[in-house]
Structure formats: C-alpha cells, structure tokens
Amino acid sequence: MDASAADMNQTVLTPSHVSVIVLKLQEFTRRPVADQTRLKAQIEALVALAIQLLPAADRIVLDAPDGVAVVVLGTPKDALDLAERAQAAAADLPICIGVNHGPVKPAADTLRGFGLVGDGLAAGMTLANVATPGRILVSRSFREALQAYAPGRAVDLSSAGAFTDPSVRTYELFTLDRKAAPARRRRLIALGTLSVIGILGLGFAARGLRHAVMPTEPAVLEFKITPRGDVFIDGVLKGKTPPLQRLEIKPGRHSIEVRNSPYPPLRLEVNLASAEEMRITHSFTRPGSADERKSVREHFRDLRRQLGF
C-alpha cells in the first residue's frame, strides 16, 4: 500500500509491530465509476475526521484501490477507539473494517515511491475482506496486544469463529461484543451527512490543574465549507461561511452544526483544549455531482504529483 509523501515525511516507522486498521468499501469494483468516485471521497472524509484524536506522529494513512488503511503507531487501544469512531461515522456507507497487530516496514518503489509492506497490513486486508458493514473484525494477535495494554478494553472483544484463506492460513477472529460496552457506543452514535463523531476528551484532571495556574486561550475553529453554510455553536448562529473562516470559542465541549438547506446538516460534538485549532471541511453537494468529482480528481492529481507520477 502507498503512503502519501506528507505522511511519510511527518512519521518515521520505528516499531516492528504496529496496529493496522483497514477500511474497505464493500463490492467496490462492481460499482459504476461515478459511485466509486463518490464513495472514495466519502471514506477519505470519514477517515480524516476519525483520526483527529491521533497526533500526526502516531499514524500513517495509506491509500488503497477500494478503501483506506491507517497504521497506528500508538497503543492498540488507540487503534480500537479509532476503528469504533470510523464505524460509528459510517452510517449507510458500506465499510468493512479489519484490525490487526503485526510487523510492518517501509518499502521504496522506483515507480510508485514510498509505501509500507508486511504481514501486519496483509492480515488486516484479509480481515477487512471477511468483515461485513457494521461489524469490526480483529485478529487474535491484536486482541493479545490489547490485553497486554488495556485488559478492560480486551473484554469487549468476543470470539467470532475462524477463517481459512486460499493459502490455507487460519485466522482466529474476534469482534466487538454489542452488549459489552453500551455506554461507549452511545457516545459514538453518528448523525448527519458524515454523522456526529464524539470527540472524547482526555486528561481532564491535568487540564483543569493547568487552567488553574494559567489563563486559558480560546480554541479556534477554521471553516472550509462549499458552497456556503450557516454556522451554529451550541445552537447559536455565529455567521455564514464564507465569508466566515475563523472563529474563536471557549475551550471545552461544544456542539457544532453547519446548515445549508435542503442538504442534511453537518453536526459535530467536540471537546477542545485551550489554544487548540480544528479545521472543519465539508461540501454541500449532491452525491456524485460534478463539483465532487472535480475535487476528488484534484486530490488524486496532487497525490500522484507528490509521489512522482
């Protein structure tokens, strides 16, 4: 799988074993070209939202013909949380998710540039091929890595049988138990065009102590909305974008909504730290519209240029 030049420049792959999340669009190759273009744009936007909680140095995003893969250099818990956020945001998008933990290493190709290879990726792709939309499948190796780091999260995984691939390699499968953690899933319920993604805050105690000894700075929202939208923060209209591009708000939890009737609104639940900046990008266009196809073509043209094509 190929990594963008930006990802490879920002991240150095040092661990020999990492967590890999593969998000595959079901029956992608059987769909019309217009549907393929629309679905690829949607899954890329979904992943961009789901990885926001991970620092850039802790993940590498890889492009695949029928989906996206994310290599997580942080903890297995980070990887499982990311997979849950992606699944919650998928709504009706036919995404199959496989999660593995295994060896991955950089590889260079004279024609395609930098990429990543290894059994960690290969097994993750196999799991995604076996998975069905709405159900995350994880490998035994990932469950064992999660058990060593976060036993409380590992108990959320229940046995889902076994699968033998054409090479006669057998995979023991696990999936999230739908009854194990209902409170967690309620926080991850997704709504709207790309659904609401619950941006869960970390380190409340440490953050509160820091605020007690130093003044807080406002958080900043950046908007890149096309063609336009009305911005509501906690139900209060703050302006129209464009021309509104930047908005300072008080750190903490907020409900953000961007409306452009008659399209479904974009809704986000966020928890922002002091001085944190967050960019919100969205396009209110009909699925498969000319504007959307044009933006996707421009995206891949830029990616090919970065990779030297």
BELKATA-V563239 format. One record per residue. N is the residue number from 1. RES is the residue in one letter. OMEGA is omega in degrees with one decimal (none if undefined). Layout:
BEGIN
n={N:N}
res={RES:RES}
omega={OMEGA:OMEGA}
END
This chain:
BEGIN
n={1:2:3:4:5:6:7:8:9:10:11:12:13:14:15:16:17:18:19:20:21:22:23:24:25:26:27:28:29:30:31:32:33:34:35:36:37:38:39:40:41:42:43:44:45:46:47:48:49:50:51:52:53:54:55:56:57:58:59:60:61:62:63:64:65:66:67:68:69:70:71:72:73:74:75:76:77:78:79:80:81:82:83:84:85:86:87:88:89:90:91:92:93:94:95:96:97:98:99:100:101:102:103:104:105:106:107:108:109:110:111:112:113:114:115:116:117:118:119:120:121:122:123:124:125:126:127:128:129:130:131:132:133:134:135:136:137:138:139:140:141:142:143:144:145:146:147:148:149:150:151:152:153:154:155:156:157:158:159:160:161:162:163:164:165:166:167:168:169:170:171:172:173:174:175:176:177:178:179:180:181:182:183:184:185:186:187:188:189:190:191:192:193:194:195:196:197:198:199:200:201:202:203:204:205:206:207:208:209:210:211:212:213:214:215:216:217:218:219:220:221:222:223:224:225:226:227:228:229:230:231:232:233:234:235:236:237:238:239:240:241:242:243:244:245:246:247:248:249:250:251:252:253:254:255:256:257:258:259:260:261:262:263:264:265:266:267:268:269:270:271:272:273:274:275:276:277:278:279:280:281:282:283:284:285:286:287:288:289:290:291:292:293:294:295:296:297:298:299:300:301:302:303:304:305:306:307:308:309}
res={M:D:A:S:A:A:D:M:N:Q:T:V:L:T:P:S:H:V:S:V:I:V:L:K:L:Q:E:F:T:R:R:P:V:A:D:Q:T:R:L:K:A:Q:I:E:A:L:V:A:L:A:I:Q:L:L:P:A:A:D:R:I:V:L:D:A:P:D:G:V:A:V:V:V:L:G:T:P:K:D:A:L:D:L:A:E:R:A:Q:A:A:A:A:D:L:P:I:C:I:G:V:N:H:G:P:V:K:P:A:A:D:T:L:R:G:F:G:L:V:G:D:G:L:A:A:G:M:T:L:A:N:V:A:T:P:G:R:I:L:V:S:R:S:F:R:E:A:L:Q:A:Y:A:P:G:R:A:V:D:L:S:S:A:G:A:F:T:D:P:S:V:R:T:Y:E:L:F:T:L:D:R:K:A:A:P:A:R:R:R:R:L:I:A:L:G:T:L:S:V:I:G:I:L:G:L:G:F:A:A:R:G:L:R:H:A:V:M:P:T:E:P:A:V:L:E:F:K:I:T:P:R:G:D:V:F:I:D:G:V:L:K:G:K:T:P:P:L:Q:R:L:E:I:K:P:G:R:H:S:I:E:V:R:N:S:P:Y:P:P:L:R:L:E:V:N:L:A:S:A:E:E:M:R:I:T:H:S:F:T:R:P:G:S:A:D:E:R:K:S:V:R:E:H:F:R:D:L:R:R:Q:L:G:F}
omega={-173.9:175.3:177.5:179.9:-179.9:-180.0:-177.3:178.8:-176.1:-169.9:174.4:-176.0:-178.5:-178.6:175.7:177.8:-178.6:175.4:-178.1:176.1:178.8:178.1:-173.3:176.6:-175.1:177.1:-175.6:-174.4:-179.8:-175.8:175.4:-177.2:180.0:177.9:177.8:179.1:-179.2:-177.7:177.9:178.1:-178.3:-178.0:177.3:176.5:178.6:-179.9:179.4:177.1:-174.5:-176.1:-174.4:-179.8:-179.5:174.4:-178.5:-178.4:-176.5:179.6:174.2:179.8:-176.9:177.5:175.4:-177.5:-176.0:178.4:-176.8:172.9:177.5:174.0:-176.8:-179.3:177.4:-175.3:173.4:176.9:176.1:-178.0:-179.1:177.4:178.9:178.9:178.3:178.8:179.7:179.7:-179.4:-178.4:-173.8:-177.7:-178.2:179.0:-174.2:-176.3:173.9:-172.5:174.1:-177.6:-178.1:174.9:-176.7:-175.2:175.8:179.0:178.0:176.0:-179.9:177.1:-176.0:-178.8:-172.7:178.7:-176.4:176.0:179.8:177.6:175.4:-178.1:177.6:177.9:-176.4:179.8:177.1:177.8:177.5:179.5:179.2:177.8:-179.2:-175.0:174.8:179.7:179.3:-178.4:178.7:174.9:178.2:-178.4:175.7:-179.1:176.9:179.8:179.4:177.3:177.9:178.5:-179.3:-175.9:-175.2:-178.0:-179.5:177.7:-179.0:-179.4:176.4:-177.2:179.2:-177.1:178.6:177.4:-177.1:179.3:177.7:-177.3:-178.8:177.8:179.6:173.0:-176.3:178.5:172.2:-171.2:174.7:178.5:177.9:178.1:-176.7:-179.3:-171.9:-173.4:-177.3:-179.5:179.0:-178.0:178.3:179.0:-176.1:-179.8:-175.0:178.8:173.8:-175.0:175.8:-179.7:177.1:174.7:178.6:178.1:-172.4:-179.9:178.9:172.7:-177.1:-177.2:179.9:179.7:179.2:178.1:-179.5:179.8:-178.2:-175.3:179.0:-179.4:179.3:174.3:-179.4:170.3:-174.9:173.2:174.4:-176.7:172.4:-173.4:176.3:-8.9:179.9:178.2:174.2:-174.9:176.6:174.4:-177.9:177.0:-177.0:179.7:-179.6:178.6:-179.2:177.3:-15.4:14.6:-178.9:180.0:-179.1:-179.1:177.3:178.1:180.0:177.6:178.4:-176.3:179.0:170.6:-178.6:179.3:176.1:-174.1:172.2:-178.1:12.0:-178.1:175.1:-179.1:172.1:-177.9:178.2:170.2:-174.3:173.5:-170.1:176.3:176.2:178.7:179.0:177.9:-178.9:177.8:178.1:-178.7:-179.9:178.0:175.3:178.5:177.8:177.2:177.6:-178.6:-179.2:179.6:-178.4:179.6:179.9:-179.0:178.4:177.7:178.8:179.2:-178.0:175.1:176.8:-179.4:178.2:178.8:178.6:-177.6:173.7:179.8:none}
END
